[in-house]
Amino acid sequence: MPSFQTRLKITGLKPGNPPEAVMAAAVEALQTRHHVESNQLELAGGVPQLNLRFLVEPTSYGGENSQAREAAAMVRDAVERVAVTGNLTVLRRSRGRWAPV
């Protein structure tokens, strides 16, 4: 199964939401369609960033990439209910490397 990763920068929390609500919203949204392999929060240039790895059902190369982009958009929509987001990146694992989709 093709493996993808989405990276989403978080620039702030919306009032009344605890920090853990950010990752919870992201994972909940993503797992409605795909198997979530891992999730973590890290600092990238001093800015918090969600990293979620997930699997997409095999179809065609373009179709898989499209599904991954749609999944990343779902994650962003869910997270924006509780936080302010920044840059969103989608990567595909190919031959042991992560490449932008």
N, C-alpha and C positions, 0 to 999 in steps of 0.2 A: 504494500500500500504506500502511496506517495506521502512523504512527510513534509509538513509545512510549519512555518513559524511566523507568528505575528508579533510585532513590537510596537507598543503604543506608549508614547510619552504622556506623563501625567503632570500637569502644571499647577493643579490645585484641587482642593476638595470643595464641594458645594456645601453650604451651611447645613448642619444637622446630620452629616454623614461621617461615620468613623472610617479611618483609613482602610480597615479590613473589608469594607463594603465595596471597594474598588475591585479587588481581585475576585471577590465573590460574584460580582455582577459579570465580570469578564468570563469567568469559567462557566457560570450558569448559562450564559448566552451561547457560548461556543459548543458546549456539550449537548445542546438540543439537536445538533446536526452531525457532529463529528466526535470521534474519540480523542479526548485530551490526553496527550502523553505526559506533559509536564507543564508546570506554571511556576514562575518566579518573578520577584520584583528585584530590580537592580538599579544602581545609579549609573547613568550614562552622561558624562559631562556635568555631573552635579544635579541632573534632573531625574526623578524617578521614572522608571520605564517598566511596563509589564512585558514579559516574554512568555508566550504560550506556544507550545508545540502541539500539533494535532495531525491526525491522519485523515486523508480524503479517499473515498472509494475510487478505485481505478476505473477510468473511462478513457478519455483521450487526453493528451497532454494539455491542450488548450482548455478543455472542459474542466480538468482538475485545477488548473490555475484559476479559472473563473470561479469555481466553487470556493477556493481558498480566499480570493479577494472578497467574495460575498460574505464569507464567514468573518473576515477581519472587519468588514463594515458593520456586521451585526454586533461584534465585540465593542467597537467604538460607540455605536448607538446605545448599547446597554450601559457602558461606563459613563457616558455623558449625562446619565440621569443622576449620578452621584459625584462626578468629578469633572474638572475642566481638562480637556485632552489637547495634545499637541500632535506631533508627527506620527503617522501610521505607516509601518513598513510590513510587507509580506515577502517572505523568503521561502524558497523551495530547496530541499536537500537533494543534491545531485552529485554522485560520486564522492561522497564524504564532505562536500562543501555546501554552504548556504549561499544561494544566488537569488537576487531580487526577481520577483515575478512581474 
